[in-house]
Amino acid sequence: MQPIDQVLNRIRWDREFGDALFEIGYYDRLVAGIIRRPLVDLLFEPGNKESFLLMDKEGVYQRIPLHRVREVYRNDELIWQRPGASGTNR
């Protein structure tokens, strides 16, 4: 399995592959399930290879560790899934 950081790098640097709509499915402990969010909603800080920031409903950024990413979708097609990941919520 390709590590999530390599998948994200391919989306970022491979122009042909990256020219699509991407969603990230991450495990949310509060809902005990996977939440899908558009990649454009995520903020990746330069030099931080451990997490990303996601604004919640109150407008506060929450830090989400990359190890909680379970799925990646390209044009609504599942292209990457962490072994053992299941149960998607939107």
GROMACS elastic network, one bead per residue, 0.5 to 0.9 nm:
[ bonds ]
;  ai    aj funct       b0    kb
    1    80     6  0.85738   500
    1    81     6  0.86827   500
    1    82     6  0.79267   500
    1    83     6  0.84410   500
    2     5     6  0.84003   500
    2     6     6  0.66091   500
    2     7     6  0.69501   500
    2    80     6  0.82602   500
    3     6     6  0.54853   500
    3     7     6  0.66535   500
    3     8     6  0.89806   500
    3    82     6  0.87359   500
    4     7     6  0.50308   500
    4     8     6  0.62224   500
    4     9     6  0.85678   500
    4    66     6  0.73623   500
    4    67     6  0.81850   500
    4    69     6  0.76211   500
    4    70     6  0.88426   500
    4    72     6  0.87639   500
    4    80     6  0.82857   500
    4    82     6  0.84511   500
    5     8     6  0.51050   500
    5     9     6  0.60965   500
    5    10     6  0.86369   500
    5    49     6  0.73923   500
    5    50     6  0.88106   500
    5    66     6  0.79558   500
    6    10     6  0.61735   500
    6    11     6  0.86719   500
    7    10     6  0.51799   500
    7    11     6  0.63824   500
    7    12     6  0.87249   500
    7    72     6  0.84861   500
    7    80     6  0.80126   500
    8    11     6  0.51010   500
    8    12     6  0.62152   500
    8    13     6  0.86621   500
    9    13     6  0.59313   500
    9    14     6  0.79575   500
   10    13     6  0.52621   500
   10    14     6  0.52316   500
   10    15     6  0.84852   500
   10    17     6  0.73860   500
   10    18     6  0.71581   500
   11    14     6  0.58578   500
   11    15     6  0.74970   500
   11    16     6  0.88741   500
   11    17     6  0.62878   500
   11    19     6  0.81093   500
   11    20     6  0.88841   500
   11    22     6  0.85699   500
   12    15     6  0.73345   500
   12    17     6  0.87915   500
   12    18     6  0.61859   500
   13    16     6  0.89604   500
   13    17     6  0.85702   500
   13    18     6  0.72620   500
   14    17     6  0.54108   500
   14    18     6  0.56880   500
   14    19     6  0.84115   500
   15    19     6  0.59732   500
   16    19     6  0.54773   500
   16    20     6  0.84708   500
   17    20     6  0.70576   500
   18    21     6  0.80983   500
   18    22     6  0.83168   500
   18    74     6  0.87726   500
   20    74     6  0.63674   500
   20    75     6  0.60687   500
   21    38     6  0.76369   500
   21    39     6  0.78418   500
   21    40     6  0.87343   500
   21    73     6  0.80294   500
   21    74     6  0.57033   500
   21    76     6  0.76222   500
   22    37     6  0.85988   500
   22    38     6  0.59344   500
   22    39     6  0.54376   500
   22    40     6  0.78960   500
   22    72     6  0.70614   500
   22    73     6  0.54037   500
   22    75     6  0.61760   500
   22    76     6  0.74137   500
   23    36     6  0.61319   500
   23    37     6  0.53269   500
   23    39     6  0.50428   500
   23    40     6  0.82772   500
   23    71     6  0.82145   500
   23    72     6  0.57988   500
   23    73     6  0.50113   500
   23    74     6  0.67026   500
   23    75     6  0.81771   500
   23    76     6  0.75417   500
   24    35     6  0.80035   500
   24    36     6  0.54519   500
   24    37     6  0.54616   500
   24    38     6  0.62625   500
   24    39     6  0.59731   500
   24    42     6  0.88848   500
   24    69     6  0.69108   500
   24    70     6  0.78005   500
   24    71     6  0.58959   500
   24    73     6  0.64442   500
   25    34     6  0.57411   500
   25    35     6  0.52491   500
   25    37     6  0.64748   500
   25    38     6  0.88639   500
   25    68     6  0.85971   500
   25    69     6  0.58573   500
   25    70     6  0.55721   500
   25    72     6  0.60532   500
   25    73     6  0.79300   500
   25    81     6  0.89479   500
   25    88     6  0.75814   500
   25    89     6  0.87388   500
   25    90     6  0.88810   500
   26    33     6  0.81738   500
   26    34     6  0.52134   500
   26    35     6  0.54666   500
   26    36     6  0.65692   500
   26    37     6  0.82442   500
   26    64     6  0.82467   500
   26    66     6  0.83501   500
   26    67     6  0.86362   500
   26    68     6  0.53265   500
   26    70     6  0.52393   500
   26    71     6  0.67850   500
   26    72     6  0.89031   500
   27    31     6  0.85135   500
   27    32     6  0.71102   500
   27    33     6  0.55450   500
   27    35     6  0.63166   500
   27    68     6  0.52647   500
   27    69     6  0.63448   500
   27    70     6  0.65702   500
   27    85     6  0.87758   500
   27    88     6  0.88180   500
   28    31     6  0.57436   500
   28    32     6  0.57439   500
   28    33     6  0.56562   500
   28    34     6  0.59337   500
   28    35     6  0.65074   500
   28    68     6  0.78336   500
   29    33     6  0.69050   500
   29    34     6  0.87484   500
   30    33     6  0.80577   500
   31    34     6  0.80322   500
   31    35     6  0.86076   500
   31    89     6  0.87770   500
   33    86     6  0.80883   500
   33    87     6  0.59217   500
   33    88     6  0.62125   500
   33    89     6  0.62658   500
   34    69     6  0.86034   500
   34    70     6  0.74275   500
   34    71     6  0.85005   500
   34    85     6  0.84802   500
   34    86     6  0.75458   500
   34    87     6  0.61133   500
   34    89     6  0.53518   500
   34    90     6  0.76250   500
   35    88     6  0.63241   500
   35    89     6  0.51246   500
   35    90     6  0.52603   500
   36    71     6  0.83036   500
   36    72     6  0.86884   500
   36    73     6  0.89115   500
   36    88     6  0.74495   500
   36    89     6  0.68774   500
   36    90     6  0.54323   500
   37    40     6  0.83834   500
   37    41     6  0.68581   500
   37    42     6  0.79859   500
   37    90     6  0.77990   500
   38    41     6  0.55060   500
   38    42     6  0.73762   500
   39    42     6  0.54668   500
   39    43     6  0.85478   500
   40    43     6  0.77414   500
   41    53     6  0.88196   500
   41    54     6  0.67320   500
   41    55     6  0.77092   500
   42    52     6  0.64896   500
   42    53     6  0.58214   500
   42    54     6  0.51875   500
   42    55     6  0.77971   500
   43    52     6  0.56571   500
   43    54     6  0.63746   500
   43    55     6  0.86666   500
   44    47     6  0.86999   500
   44    48     6  0.72346   500
   44    49     6  0.84592   500
   44    51     6  0.74478   500
   44    53     6  0.64431   500
   45    48     6  0.55000   500
   45    49     6  0.82924   500
   45    51     6  0.83312   500
   45    52     6  0.68287   500
   45    53     6  0.78638   500
   46    49     6  0.82531   500
   48    51     6  0.65288   500
   48    52     6  0.78184   500
   49    52     6  0.82683   500
   49    66     6  0.79928   500
   50    64     6  0.86561   500
   50    65     6  0.58429   500
   50    66     6  0.56680   500
   50    67     6  0.79326   500
   51    63     6  0.64317   500
   51    64     6  0.53754   500
   51    67     6  0.81127   500
   52    62     6  0.82998   500
   52    63     6  0.57413   500
   52    64     6  0.54245   500
   52    65     6  0.65538   500
   52    66     6  0.70770   500
   53    61     6  0.58027   500
   53    62     6  0.54631   500
   53    64     6  0.60768   500
   53    65     6  0.88034   500
   54    60     6  0.80837   500
   54    61     6  0.52071   500
   54    62     6  0.52064   500
   54    63     6  0.64625   500
   54    64     6  0.71418   500
   55    58     6  0.77678   500
   55    59     6  0.55200   500
   55    60     6  0.52817   500
   55    62     6  0.60257   500
   55    63     6  0.88518   500
   56    59     6  0.53814   500
   56    60     6  0.54798   500
   56    61     6  0.61403   500
   56    62     6  0.67251   500
   57    60     6  0.74336   500
   58    61     6  0.88307   500
   64    67     6  0.84700   500
   64    68     6  0.70812   500
   64    69     6  0.84050   500
   65    68     6  0.57190   500
   65    69     6  0.75939   500
   66    69     6  0.53811   500
   66    70     6  0.88772   500
   67    70     6  0.78099   500
   69    72     6  0.79911   500
   69    81     6  0.85754   500
   69    82     6  0.76798   500
   70    80     6  0.80741   500
   70    81     6  0.55841   500
   70    82     6  0.50021   500
   70    83     6  0.81215   500
   70    84     6  0.86254   500
   70    85     6  0.57267   500
   70    86     6  0.81008   500
   71    78     6  0.70691   500
   71    79     6  0.77109   500
   71    80     6  0.55137   500
   71    82     6  0.64192   500
   71    85     6  0.75880   500
   71    86     6  0.89672   500
   72    77     6  0.83602   500
   72    78     6  0.60055   500
   72    79     6  0.58351   500
   72    80     6  0.50635   500
   72    81     6  0.65491   500
   73    76     6  0.53157   500
   73    77     6  0.50848   500
   73    79     6  0.55071   500
   73    80     6  0.70619   500
   74    77     6  0.52000   500
   74    78     6  0.65054   500
   74    79     6  0.64220   500
   75    78     6  0.84901   500
   78    81     6  0.73803   500
   81    84     6  0.83320   500
   81    85     6  0.66710   500
   81    86     6  0.89041   500
   82    85     6  0.56332   500
   83    86     6  0.89069   500
   85    88     6  0.88598   500
